[in-house]
Amino acid sequence: MRALCVPCPCPVCPHGRSIVTRPHLTAPRELLISAKCVLFDFDGPLCRLFPGGTGADVAGRMARRLAESGGDPSVVVEPVTNGDPLGVLVAAWERYPFDRALLTALDDLLTAEEEALASEAAVPTEGACELAKALHGAGVELAVTTNNSRRAVVAYLSRRNLLSCFAGRIHGRTADPARLKPHPDCLHRALEQTGVAAGEALMIGDSAADRIAATAAGVPFLGYAENAMKYQELRKAGPLVSVSTLTGLLPR
């Protein structure tokens, strides 16, 4: 990945693990330079799937579908309040783990109606498209490891002319909610497909679940913390290298 190499006086942990640092130091670029494969979370590092509070509307519609399917909407009050559609799915799974019809109805709503439509209006994260193209051009393997549906990711990447950069390496939500991050399942699938060792990869994520999944998979982690709240969330999950913008990772 010579095209992205820049002189850097700041040492990086020799084992490729994250170290504590402040945002904007050169260590994040060093982590990127040393990676043979970069795993992007989707919602956050690549785009904002539900911008402007639309996640709350989606979570509300999922709660209504839960009730229509015979479930108790009170079990999803917290994720609805937080505007967290995936949280609604997880809460329903925890409460009704054996009700496949109910869980399928919720997942179908989220995948086929909500995420598919949202991907058409998703807001690109500043610098993300350029970074993905630069990494791809430098010969770095790219993959998406996300709790969102593969369908939504493919639709978004296609519109942004990025699909070829990822070459089908898109690992999204499966039919088993127990394997959503922080479970490392999607990272394991990506590593298996690329053939890259965990320690030679890098995950870029913006949530504690991303951080925990990367640690469980043995993958070095670079946090994308666009604001102080995100930074604190990531920092609580463990030692952290982070950036508040992806533009600083672009070749100079």
C-alpha positions in Angstrom: 0.0 0.0 0.0 2.9 2.4 -0.9 0.6 5.0 -2.3 -0.7 5.9 1.2 2.6 5.8 3.0 3.7 9.1 4.7 6.5 9.8 7.2 5.2 9.5 10.7 7.2 10.0 13.9 4.4 8.6 16.1 4.9 5.0 17.1 2.2 2.4 16.7 1.7 -0.7 18.9 3.9 -3.3 17.3 1.2 -5.9 17.5 -1.3 -3.8 15.5 -3.6 -3.3 18.4 -5.3 0.0 19.2 -3.5 2.3 21.6 -4.8 5.3 23.5 -4.3 8.5 21.6 -6.1 11.8 21.0 -8.0 12.3 17.8 -6.1 13.8 14.8 -2.7 12.4 15.7 -0.8 10.6 13.0 -1.3 7.1 14.6 -4.7 6.6 12.7 -2.9 6.9 9.4 -0.3 4.5 10.5 -2.9 1.9 11.4 -4.4 2.4 7.9 -1.1 2.2 6.1 -0.3 -1.2 7.8 -3.6 -2.8 6.9 -4.0 -5.3 4.0 -7.8 -5.3 4.4 -10.1 -2.5 5.7 -13.5 -3.5 7.1 -16.0 -0.6 7.1 -19.0 -0.4 9.2 -21.8 1.0 7.0 -24.1 3.4 8.9 -21.7 6.0 10.2 -18.3 5.4 8.5 -19.7 5.2 5.0 -22.9 7.1 5.2 -25.7 8.3 7.5 -28.5 5.8 6.7 -31.2 7.5 8.8 -30.3 11.2 8.9 -32.2 13.9 10.7 -33.9 11.8 13.3 -35.6 9.5 10.7 -34.5 6.5 12.7 -37.1 7.3 15.3 -39.8 7.2 12.7 -38.6 3.8 11.5 -38.4 2.4 15.0 -41.9 3.6 15.6 -43.2 1.8 12.5 -41.4 -1.3 13.6 -43.1 -1.1 17.0 -46.5 -0.9 15.3 -45.6 -3.9 13.2 -44.6 -5.8 16.3 -48.1 -5.1 17.8 -49.8 -6.1 14.6 -47.9 -9.4 14.7 -49.1 -10.1 18.2 -46.2 -8.8 20.2 -46.1 -6.4 23.1 -44.8 -3.0 22.0 -43.8 -2.1 25.5 -40.8 -4.4 25.2 -39.3 -2.0 22.6 -40.0 1.3 24.3 -36.3 2.0 24.9 -35.0 1.5 21.4 -38.0 3.4 20.0 -37.3 6.3 22.3 -33.6 6.2 21.2 -34.6 6.1 17.5 -32.8 2.7 17.1 -34.5 0.4 14.5 -32.0 -2.4 15.0 -32.5 -2.1 18.8 -36.2 -2.8 18.2 -35.3 -6.0 16.3 -32.9 -7.1 19.0 -35.3 -6.4 21.8 -38.0 -8.3 20.0 -35.7 -11.3 19.5 -34.8 -11.2 23.2 -38.4 -11.2 24.2 -39.8 -13.6 21.5 -36.8 -15.8 20.5 -38.9 -18.6 19.2 -41.6 -16.6 17.3 -40.1 -16.8 13.9 -43.1 -15.3 12.2 -43.0 -12.2 14.3 -39.2 -11.8 13.9 -39.4 -12.4 10.2 -42.1 -9.7 9.9 -39.9 -7.2 11.7 -36.8 -8.0 9.7 -38.7 -7.9 6.4 -40.1 -4.5 7.3 -36.6 -3.2 8.2 -34.9 -4.7 5.2 -37.3 -4.5 2.3 -39.1 -1.3 3.2 -37.1 0.9 5.6 -33.4 0.3 4.8 -34.0 -0.1 1.1 -35.8 3.2 0.9 -33.4 4.9 3.3 -30.4 3.9 1.2 -31.7 6.0 -1.6 -31.5 9.2 0.5 -28.5 8.2 2.7 -26.0 11.0 3.3 -22.4 10.2 2.4 -19.9 10.5 5.3 -17.4 13.3 4.4 -14.3 11.7 2.9 -15.6 8.1 2.9 -16.1 7.7 -0.9 -12.7 9.2 -1.6 -11.0 7.0 1.1 -12.6 3.8 -0.2 -11.5 4.7 -3.8 -7.9 5.5 -2.6 -7.6 2.3 -0.7 -9.0 0.2 -3.5 -6.6 2.0 -6.0 -3.7 1.1 -3.6 -4.6 -2.6 -3.7 -6.1 -2.8 -0.3 -9.0 -5.4 0.1 -12.2 -3.7 1.3 -15.2 -5.2 2.9 -18.4 -3.9 4.7 -19.2 -5.5 8.1 -22.5 -4.2 9.3 -25.7 -4.9 11.2 -27.6 -3.4 8.3 -29.0 -5.5 5.5 -26.7 -6.4 2.6 -29.5 -5.2 0.2 -29.2 -1.6 1.6 -25.5 -1.6 1.4 -25.4 -2.8 -2.2 -28.0 -0.2 -3.2 -26.0 2.6 -1.6 -22.6 1.6 -3.0 -24.1 1.1 -6.5 -25.4 4.7 -6.5 -22.1 6.0 -5.4 -20.1 4.0 -7.9 -18.3 2.2 -5.1 -19.6 -1.3 -5.5 -16.6 -2.5 -7.5 -14.3 -1.3 -4.8 -15.8 -3.8 -2.4 -16.1 -6.6 -5.1 -19.0 -8.3 -3.4 -17.4 -8.4 0.1 -20.5 -7.1 1.9 -21.4 -8.9 5.1 -24.6 -7.7 6.6 -27.3 -8.9 8.9 -28.3 -12.5 8.8 -31.5 -14.2 9.9 -30.1 -14.7 13.4 -30.2 -11.5 15.5 -27.9 -13.1 18.0 -25.1 -12.7 15.5 -25.4 -8.9 15.2 -22.5 -7.0 16.4 -21.0 -7.0 19.1 -20.9 -10.6 18.0 -17.9 -10.8 15.6 -19.8 -13.0 13.0 -19.7 -10.5 10.1 -16.0 -9.8 10.7 -15.3 -13.5 10.7 -17.1 -13.9 7.4 -15.2 -11.0 5.8 -11.9 -12.3 6.9 -12.7 -15.7 5.6 -13.7 -14.3 2.3 -10.6 -12.1 1.9 -8.2 -14.6 3.3 -6.5 -11.8 5.3 -5.3 -12.6 8.8 -7.2 -10.7 11.6 -4.1 -8.9 12.7 -3.4 -7.6 9.2 -6.9 -6.1 8.8 -8.4 -2.9 10.3 -12.0 -2.1 11.1 -13.3 1.4 10.9 -16.4 1.7 13.1 -18.4 4.3 15.1 -20.0 2.3 17.9 -19.1 0.4 21.0 -20.6 -2.7 19.3 -18.1 -2.3 16.4 -15.2 -1.9 18.9 -16.2 -5.0 20.9 -16.7 -7.1 17.7 -13.3 -6.1 16.4 -11.6 -7.0 19.7 -13.4 -10.4 19.7 -12.2 -11.1 16.2 -8.6 -9.9 16.9 -8.9 -7.1 14.4 -7.2 -3.7 15.1 -9.8 -0.9 15.3 -10.0 2.7 14.2 -12.9 4.7 15.7 -14.8 7.2 13.7 -16.1 9.6 16.3 -17.8 12.6 14.6 -18.7 14.2 17.9 -17.8 14.1 21.6 -20.7 11.8 22.4 -19.5 9.2 19.9 -16.0 9.5 21.1 -17.0 8.9 24.7 -19.1 5.9 23.7 -16.1 4.4 21.8 -13.7 5.2 24.6 -15.8 3.4 27.2 -15.5 0.2 25.1 -11.7 0.1 25.4 -8.3 1.8 24.4 -8.9 3.8 21.3 -7.3 5.3 18.2 -9.9 7.6 16.7 -10.6 10.3 14.2 -13.4 12.8 13.9 -13.2 13.0 10.1 -12.1 10.6 7.5 -10.7 13.3 5.3 -7.5 13.3 7.4 -6.9 9.7 6.3 -6.7 10.6 2.6 -3.3 10.5 0.8 -1.5 13.8 1.0 
